[in-house]
Amino acid sequence: MRIHFKIEGGLAFFPNLNKPVTIDVDELPPEEAGELEQLLDTTKFFDLPKSVGQPAPGAADFRQYKVTVENEEGSSHTVQFADVSDNPEARKLLDFLLAKISPII
């Protein structure tokens, strides 16, 4: 399984410098891979709509997170999360992904 993760927006957003990060679940330590798969199951990721959460009216400089998950069968699903998502399960998934890419970005 592969996950493509991209952060958009925010205070210091530079579109040309913003590139998606790919996380190959098979390359993660087994406990982290298991945690990530559990988070995807808990959020019911493949059942989520294409967009989750809305920024507050008039909100400026908010972030959005684009997450695409490709499974072993070759199908994929993409969800755009607003920074202010009220979904605690989605927040845990985003926090996990942000922690994984912190050393990269």
Rosetta blueprint (number, residue, H / E / L):
1 M L
2 R E
3 I E
4 H E
5 F E
6 K E
7 I E
8 E E
9 G E
10 G L
11 L L
12 A L
13 F L
14 F L
15 P H
16 N H
17 L H
18 N L
19 K L
20 P L
21 V E
22 T E
23 I E
24 D E
25 V H
26 D H
27 E H
28 L L
29 P L
30 P H
31 E H
32 E H
33 A H
34 G H
35 E H
36 L H
37 E H
38 Q H
39 L H
40 L H
41 D H
42 T H
43 T H
44 K L
45 F H
46 F H
47 D H
48 L L
49 P L
50 K L
51 S E
52 V E
53 G L
54 Q L
55 P L
56 A L
57 P L
58 G L
59 A L
60 A L
61 D L
62 F L
63 R E
64 Q E
65 Y E
66 K E
67 V E
68 T E
69 V E
70 E E
71 N L
72 E L
73 E L
74 G L
75 S L
76 S E
77 H E
78 T E
79 V E
80 Q E
81 F E
82 A E
83 D L
84 V L
85 S L
86 D L
87 N L
88 P H
89 E H
90 A H
91 R H
92 K H
93 L H
94 L H
95 D H
96 F H
97 L H
98 L H
99 A H
100 K H
101 I H
102 S L
103 P L
104 I L
105 I L
